[in-house]
Amino acid sequence: MLKNLLTPLLAAVLACFCPVALADPDQEIRAALDYYAEMWNQGDIDAIAGYYDSGFLQVTDEGRIGLEQLLDDLRTIGKDGGDRGTLSISEVRVTELGAESAAAHGRNRLAFKDGSEFNIWFVTVYRKTPFGWKAVLTRQ
């Protein structure tokens, strides 16, 4: 009887100390993207900053943007009461690239109060860190 009680308890304790063994990159990256959208919709750019790796780079048709410039740009969007839009992320697919890297692609939709919207496909490469999956490179 004691063994029957201890087995689930031991499994729960081990899960707390061994999250890496139980980690699912697909679920973790999807959760990170959901959190990103939630923080965007709340206007919390400081929370969004934790999504990115310190060496993050965004590549656009206009060129390359480093992390600090990106965060500065994000802080200016909607400043002084402008419409930041409501972000949703969909059609996400995650591909593991190795034990500590993965890529995800999907669609960003930014809907504005005037009824207009902005839709764009993205691809992001992630690196596994002790603090979760961090975005290293994004192409939009």
C-alpha positions as CSV (number, residue, x, y, z in Angstrom):
1,M,0.0,0.0,0.0
2,L,2.8,2.4,0.9
3,K,4.4,1.6,-2.5
4,N,1.2,2.5,-4.3
5,L,1.2,5.9,-2.5
6,L,4.9,6.6,-3.1
7,T,5.0,5.8,-6.8
8,P,2.9,8.8,-8.0
9,L,4.5,11.1,-5.4
10,L,8.0,10.1,-6.6
11,A,7.0,10.6,-10.2
12,A,5.6,14.1,-9.4
13,V,8.8,15.0,-7.5
14,L,11.0,13.8,-10.3
15,A,9.0,15.8,-12.8
16,C,9.7,19.0,-10.8
17,F,13.5,18.3,-10.9
18,C,13.7,16.9,-14.4
19,P,11.6,19.2,-16.6
20,V,14.1,18.8,-19.5
21,A,13.5,15.1,-19.8
22,L,9.8,15.7,-20.0
23,A,10.0,18.8,-22.2
24,D,8.2,18.9,-25.5
25,P,9.7,21.6,-27.8
26,D,6.5,21.8,-29.9
27,Q,4.3,22.6,-26.8
28,E,6.9,24.9,-25.2
29,I,7.5,27.0,-28.4
30,R,3.7,27.2,-29.0
31,A,3.3,28.3,-25.4
32,A,6.0,30.9,-25.8
33,L,4.3,32.3,-28.9
34,D,0.9,32.4,-27.1
35,Y,2.6,34.3,-24.2
36,Y,4.2,36.7,-26.7
37,A,0.8,37.5,-28.3
38,E,-0.7,37.9,-24.8
39,M,2.0,40.3,-23.7
40,W,1.8,42.2,-27.0
41,N,-2.0,42.7,-26.4
42,Q,-1.3,43.9,-22.9
43,G,1.4,46.3,-24.2
44,D,4.1,44.7,-22.0
45,I,7.3,45.0,-24.1
46,D,9.5,44.3,-21.0
47,A,7.9,40.8,-20.8
48,I,8.2,40.3,-24.5
49,A,12.0,41.0,-24.2
50,G,12.3,37.7,-22.4
51,Y,11.2,35.8,-25.5
52,Y,14.4,36.7,-27.3
53,D,18.0,35.4,-27.1
54,S,20.5,38.1,-26.3
55,G,22.0,37.7,-29.8
56,F,18.6,37.9,-31.6
57,L,18.5,39.1,-35.2
58,Q,15.4,39.9,-37.3
59,V,15.7,39.9,-41.0
60,T,13.2,41.9,-43.2
61,D,13.1,43.1,-46.7
62,E,14.7,46.4,-45.4
63,G,17.6,44.6,-43.7
64,R,18.8,43.3,-40.4
65,I,17.5,44.5,-37.0
66,G,19.3,43.6,-33.7
67,L,17.5,43.0,-30.4
68,E,17.9,46.5,-28.9
69,Q,16.6,48.2,-32.0
70,L,13.7,45.8,-32.3
71,L,12.7,46.4,-28.7
72,D,13.0,50.2,-29.2
73,D,10.8,49.9,-32.3
74,L,8.2,47.8,-30.4
75,R,8.1,50.4,-27.6
76,T,7.3,53.2,-30.0
77,I,4.4,51.4,-31.7
78,G,1.1,52.7,-30.1
79,K,3.0,55.2,-28.0
80,D,0.9,58.1,-27.0
81,G,-2.4,56.1,-27.2
82,G,-2.1,54.9,-30.8
83,D,-3.6,51.6,-31.8
84,R,-1.1,48.8,-31.4
85,G,-3.5,46.3,-32.8
86,T,-4.5,42.9,-31.4
87,L,-2.0,40.2,-32.2
88,S,-2.9,36.6,-32.9
89,I,-0.6,33.8,-34.0
90,S,-1.9,30.8,-36.0
91,E,-1.0,28.0,-38.3
92,V,2.2,27.3,-36.3
93,R,4.3,24.3,-37.1
94,V,7.4,23.4,-35.1
95,T,10.3,21.4,-36.4
96,E,13.1,20.1,-34.1
97,L,16.5,20.8,-35.7
98,G,18.5,19.0,-33.0
99,A,18.6,18.5,-29.2
100,E,18.9,22.2,-28.5
101,S,17.4,24.0,-31.6
102,A,14.1,24.2,-33.4
103,A,12.3,26.2,-36.0
104,A,8.7,27.4,-36.1
105,H,6.7,29.0,-38.9
106,G,3.3,30.4,-38.9
107,R,1.1,33.4,-39.4
108,N,0.9,36.7,-37.5
109,R,-2.3,38.7,-37.6
110,L,-2.5,42.2,-36.3
111,A,-6.0,43.5,-36.2
112,F,-6.7,47.2,-35.7
113,K,-9.7,49.0,-34.3
114,D,-10.5,50.6,-37.7
115,G,-11.1,47.1,-39.2
116,S,-7.8,46.9,-41.0
117,E,-5.3,44.1,-40.4
118,F,-1.8,43.1,-41.2
119,N,-1.1,39.4,-42.0
120,I,2.4,38.1,-42.4
121,W,4.1,34.7,-42.4
122,F,7.1,34.3,-40.2
123,V,9.8,31.7,-39.5
124,T,11.8,31.7,-36.3
125,V,14.8,29.7,-35.2
126,Y,15.0,28.9,-31.4
127,R,17.8,27.9,-29.1
128,K,17.1,25.9,-26.0
129,T,18.4,27.5,-22.8
130,P,18.0,26.8,-19.1
131,F,15.3,29.5,-19.2
132,G,13.3,27.9,-22.0
133,W,13.3,28.3,-25.8
134,K,14.6,31.7,-26.9
135,A,14.2,33.2,-30.4
136,V,17.5,33.6,-32.1
137,L,16.5,34.5,-35.7
138,T,13.3,35.6,-37.3
139,R,12.5,36.3,-40.9
140,Q,9.3,38.1,-41.8
